Amino acid sequence: MPPLHRFAQLLAPLAAGLLLAAGPGPSDSERRRSFVPAGWEIGDCPPSYGPHAVLCGAIDTGPLRVDRHIPTVFVEAPTTSCAETEKALLAHWKGRMTVARRLSGRCGPGGAPCTEIRFQDPRPVDPVFALSYVVCPASGPVEVVHYAVSAKVTDAFEPVARTQARWAPAK
């Protein structure tokens, strides 16, 4: 038997054991649902959320519900790179919202690199607080997690969004 073939035979059980020890990772659906706070309804997104929206969530009660604003979250899974996705996100909101803050860090169950973008609604009446996370795992799809509530509850909601996104600032 050639030495390389024998080496492969010896490594096969070790590799199989490592795969079993690692266990299966969370499915796309489970991971995406983990971005939605407990008690919120989860479902398919309406077509108005765009072709890449893969999960929507909202709650119509509680302290974060203000005026006509229903606290919402939605997850997009675009087929573009992280840089292209972030560029498209910023272009989408240009002229309607400004970027109030942009931070690098880690997000999601696996602690993937991500960018937190806090948008500011310039409207003086009934503004929206929007916070987006562009999650860029080394393998797997790019995902954008969007949270939106009334700007009146910004301070109360931001920690909720950061907890659900499992946000950790870059060191």
C-alpha positions in Angstrom: 0.0 0.0 0.0 1.4 3.4 -0.9 2.4 5.6 2.1 0.0 8.4 1.3 -2.9 6.0 1.0 -2.0 4.4 4.4 -1.7 7.9 5.9 -5.2 8.8 4.6 -6.6 5.5 6.1 -5.1 6.4 9.5 -6.5 10.0 9.4 -10.0 9.1 8.3 -11.2 8.0 11.8 -9.7 11.1 13.4 -11.3 13.4 10.9 -14.7 11.6 11.4 -14.4 12.0 15.1 -13.6 15.7 14.8 -16.7 16.2 12.6 -18.9 14.4 15.1 -17.4 16.4 18.0 -18.1 19.7 16.2 -21.7 18.7 15.7 -24.0 20.3 13.3 -24.2 24.1 13.2 -27.4 26.0 13.5 -29.4 26.1 10.3 -29.9 29.3 8.4 -33.5 29.4 9.8 -32.5 28.9 13.4 -29.7 31.5 13.2 -32.0 34.0 11.6 -34.8 33.4 14.2 -32.2 34.0 16.9 -32.1 37.7 15.9 -35.7 38.1 16.8 -36.5 39.0 20.5 -38.5 36.5 22.5 -42.3 37.0 22.2 -42.2 38.6 18.8 -44.1 37.1 15.9 -42.0 35.6 13.1 -43.0 35.0 9.6 -42.4 35.6 5.9 -41.7 39.1 4.8 -44.1 40.9 2.5 -42.8 41.6 -1.0 -42.3 45.3 -0.2 -39.3 44.3 2.0 -37.4 43.3 -1.2 -36.2 40.2 -2.9 -33.6 39.3 -0.3 -35.7 39.5 2.8 -35.8 36.0 4.3 -37.4 36.5 7.7 -39.5 39.2 9.4 -40.6 39.7 13.0 -42.6 42.3 14.9 -44.6 42.9 18.1 -47.7 45.0 18.5 -47.7 45.3 22.2 -45.3 46.3 25.1 -43.2 49.3 26.0 -41.4 49.5 22.7 -44.7 50.1 20.8 -45.1 53.8 20.4 -47.6 55.7 18.3 -48.0 54.0 14.9 -44.6 52.4 15.1 -44.6 48.6 15.5 -41.1 47.4 16.6 -39.8 45.3 13.7 -36.8 43.2 12.7 -36.1 41.7 9.3 -33.2 39.7 7.9 -31.9 39.9 4.4 -29.6 37.4 2.7 -28.3 39.1 -0.4 -26.1 37.3 -2.8 -23.4 40.0 -2.9 -20.2 40.3 -0.9 -20.1 42.2 2.4 -18.6 45.3 0.9 -21.2 45.3 -1.9 -24.0 44.7 0.5 -22.9 47.5 2.8 -22.5 49.9 -0.1 -26.0 49.0 -1.4 -27.5 49.4 2.1 -26.0 52.9 2.4 -27.1 53.8 -1.1 -30.7 52.6 -0.4 -31.0 55.1 2.5 -29.1 58.0 1.0 -31.3 61.1 1.0 -33.8 59.5 3.4 -31.7 58.8 6.5 -28.1 59.7 7.5 -25.6 57.5 9.1 -25.3 58.5 12.7 -22.7 55.9 13.7 -20.8 53.1 12.0 -18.9 50.6 14.1 -16.9 47.4 13.4 -17.4 44.3 15.6 -18.6 40.8 15.8 -22.2 39.5 15.7 -24.4 36.4 15.6 -24.1 33.0 17.2 -20.7 32.4 15.7 -19.2 35.9 16.4 -18.8 36.7 12.7 -17.2 40.0 11.7 -20.0 42.6 11.2 -20.7 46.3 10.9 -23.3 48.1 13.1 -24.9 51.0 11.3 -27.1 53.4 13.2 -29.3 55.5 11.0 -30.8 58.8 11.9 -34.2 59.8 10.5 -34.0 63.6 9.8 -37.8 64.1 10.0 -38.7 66.2 13.0 -42.1 64.6 13.4 -42.5 60.9 14.0 -38.9 59.8 13.3 -37.8 56.1 13.1 -34.8 54.6 14.9 -33.1 52.2 12.6 -30.1 49.9 13.4 -28.6 47.5 10.9 -26.0 44.8 11.3 -24.1 43.6 8.2 -22.9 40.1 9.3 -20.0 38.7 7.3 -19.2 35.1 8.2 -16.1 33.5 6.6 -18.3 30.8 5.2 -22.0 31.1 4.6 -24.2 33.9 3.4 -23.9 37.5 4.1 -26.8 38.6 6.2 -28.2 42.0 7.1 -30.3 42.3 10.3 -32.4 45.4 10.5 -34.2 46.7 13.6 -36.6 49.6 13.6 -38.7 51.3 16.3 -40.0 54.8 17.1 -37.1 57.2 17.8 -38.9 57.9 21.1 -37.6 54.6 22.5 -34.1 54.6 21.0 -32.4 54.4 24.3 -34.5 51.6 25.6 -34.4 49.6 22.3 -30.7 49.8 21.4 -29.6 47.4 24.1 -32.3 44.9 23.0 -31.1 45.0 19.4 -27.4 44.6 20.5 -28.3 41.7 22.7 -30.3 39.9 19.9 -27.5 40.6 17.4 -24.9 39.4 20.0 -23.0 42.6 19.2 -19.4 42.9 20.5 -17.3 45.9 19.5 -14.0 45.3 17.7 -11.0 45.3 20.0 
